[in-house]
Amino acid sequence: MGMSAATGAKAGGRRGRRGRRHSAIAEINMTPFIDVMLVLLIIFMVAAPLIATGVPLDLPQTGAKPINVDQKPITIAIDSKGQIFLQDQPTLEPDLVTKLHGLAKQGFDERIYVRGDRQVDYGRVASVMSTITSAGFKRVALVTEPATR
């Protein structure tokens, strides 16, 4: 009996199994985490262009060259039913000017793009553009799709 107590004291006071010399590793394995993050990154890279389309429109096609834009312009969309969308939010024409003044950081020099569906009446697009320009905004442009050959 006395012998067994002495051998326990020589072992350094450790209790437990014999031969266990290493304690449990308390580190997180990062490989599965990195794999999941890469898969999510790929999914978001594929899905982002699909989400950013805004109001679905069938734009007319022209041979005009694309415009280089440094910053995101204010966009006004007119769908096939004639409804107006300011930055993808439905808006009534009488409220359009006041909301534009709130969004225009550069004042009347702010770039405004009007996107009109191919099926919408030309008079409706002209009326919206007239409302914008009569409010004092100078840089108003129509957006079209590039012509396919």
Secondary structure, DSSP 8 states (H G I E B T S, - for coil): -HHHHHHHHHTTT--S-TT--S--------HHHHHHHHHHHHHHHHHHHHHTT-S-----EE-------SS--EEEEE-TT--EEETTEEE-HHHHHHHHHHH-TTGGG-EEEEEE-TTS-HHHHHHHHHHHHHTT--EEEEE-EE---
